[in-house]
Amino acid sequence: SFIRRSVFSMACFEAVDDKNSVRVLDGPAFIKNKLAQVLVTLIYFEYPSIWSSVFIDFLHHLSKGAVVIDMFCRVLNTLDDELISLDYPRSAEEVSVAGRVKDAMRQQCVAQIVRVWYEIVSMNRNSDPELCTSVLDSMRRCISWIDIGLIANDAFIPLLFELILVDGILDQLRGAAAGCVLAVVSKRMDPQSKLTLLQSLQISRVF
């Protein structure tokens, strides 16, 4: 639909059409947050049955840089706030839709999203720590419902601990990394799996 194309174009820092070069991502934060809310509303009603490619399509635009990565984080955060997070009361319909969205994302794109998170943080932790903080904050919100093995592995965990322990890291980035480790530790699991996970993290290195 025209609305879907227009909203997505704005979110990906593209002109809506040949005549209207609307650069919403150059605007203030509250405008970008409203755009994220509109996009999440479309996801609510159209993903994955009608608009199955929204997240994969978004990933292809992240190479445009920080402004689009920031928008992607806003969309994930809004999706969490408006639909997925259990910190807020949800109707039966919202719970059902959240399950549908999470199941589709797990099957289709979560692994790719996690890979992109890792690449962004690895490459930009010194040059753009604020962006990396936003990425890790978004990741923290998702850890409770994605495959824990995508985060608790020999690539991501050492990166998170390095961000926590190395001198000279922006405090906000250090805190975001610690928040991700806390989310991993807090994830609901059966006791034996949780024990194995905790042993693999080697938390003692922090103390």
Secondary structure, 3 states (H helix, E strand, C coil): CHHHHHHHHHHCCCCCCCCCCCCHHHCCHHHHHHHHHHHHHHHHHHCCCCCCCHHHHHHHHHHHCHHHHHHHHHHHHHHHHHHHCCCCCCCHHHHHHHHHHHHHHHHHCHHHHHHHHHHHHHHHCCCCHHHHHHHHHHHHHHCCCCCHHHCCCCCHHHHHHHHHHCCCCCHHHHHHHHHHHHHHHHCCCCHHHHHHHHHHHCHHHHC
